[in-house]
Amino acid sequence: MQSRVKPFVVGPIVGTAGQTSIRILGVMPAGTLKAGQKAPHGRIRWRLEGETRWRGPRHFRINGNFDSSGVVVLKDLEPGRRYQFQAGAVASADSEDKALDWGHVNTGHFRTAPASPRAPVSFLFGSCCYRFVGLDHEVEDGRADRIFSRMADNAAASPTDFVLYGGDQVYADSTWKVAAASSQREYFDLYRQSFGQPNIRRLMANYNHHMILDDHEIENNWPARANPDLWTSKYPAAMKAYQIYQASHSPAVPLNAEGTRLERDPDALWYRFRWGCADFFLMDLRTERVLSRWPWQRKIMSRAQEDAVVAWLEDEPDRVKCLVSSVPLFPEQRWPFRGQDSWEGFAAQRQRLVDAIHDSGCRRLLMLSGDVHASLYARLDRRGRNPIHGWICSGLFWPTALMAFRWYRPMIRDDHTLRGLWKPSLGRVTVPGEVYSRDAFSRVSLDENGATLALFDRDGNPVPDIGTEIRW
């Protein structure tokens, strides 16, 4: 008798790929395995697109300590190829491989990184997907899920290497303190509902994904209102859920020596990866913050992460570099809209970062940011140095009832000097195009000659006045 391979309730989520490997996350129903229980319920088979014979199946472990989830690592793949796969779970971990019924799981896709270090890169980018959560801790509707259908259509219409998210993939505090997630189960359920909606599931199962967090994965403006109780209850719950659903399929979580499975919890959440002609560094600007009344003591990231960013900038500086910052490095907001939550509240470290970028000699650098519920292109020019280009794309969904909490053109300082803590000028910031204050996602295309930044509204239509063409 055949054993049925059942679909995961969340996932499969296609994660980080190297030239010969890929990580994929799958989640079984809540409570399938209790804490301390681990069993190889996961099954996956794969093949090159166009092949008829499946490879595998491969068993992988589902872990009750991680909300009945598991990550499978496939190795020995071919560089620069697109694969098909099917993944799910069986009721009995002892099910025979030759007697599996795969007819109930959909076919997904993933792509391995190209072998050529000069290959162009094209990916979708966005951030901030608000979902209204009621007093019963349930996601109330599917409005936020609509844009992922448009993203999937866009990805299918043009060659797409991966999807990159810049923070706030979930809102644990969608109604601020009322019904905000606080317990471990509430954070798990938030991800299960948010990532379990049909359109985002389709997108995540067919394109590689890279993610980094911002404040709403924990609570608004974290850690501005943190106290000992929140540090020891809410924060660990939020971070465990983030680790399972967003970090586990990224390079942040170490693999064992053989590269076949996850080894242990991550030492840090920031990470880097390479794809074709471009190097990417996704900064963690939330969990390492140090707040102080003294401006020179404030840190938006640890010194270890800052040193890693500098080393990354100086490593082959002539390559295309994409530095992902969940909050904008520039432009700043006008008074009275200015605050301390973004880079402008960490002037000393911002000065060091901008100086490091200029000193590294990187001439093909693009900052990718989210957070502000608006989309725009900005640049920082400094005499005798290469320009720093900034692309902000946010939010994927932000309800009309909260329109006041968006960036609008009158709120933004244009043609202004970016000041350091003790330097009068780090360069001149300009916003040459328009500011789009509605739901949107973007396509970023990079090669050794330049970049194309294209914005699309929530219906998938181009917004031509916002994007731009960059020549390095």
Helices and strands as residue ranges (DSSP letters): E 3-4, E 10-17, E 22-27, E 38-48, E 55-63, G 64-66, E 69-74, E 82-89, G 97-99, E 100-101, E 108-111, E 121-126, G 143-145, H 146-157, E 162-165, H 184-194, H 198-204, E 209-211, G 215-217, H 228-232, H 234-242, I 243-247, E 271-275, E 278-282, G 295-297, H 303-314, E 320-325, G 343-345, H 347-360, E 365-369, E 376-381, E 388-392, G 400-405, G 409-411, E 416-417, E 428-430, E 440-446, E 450-457, E 468-471
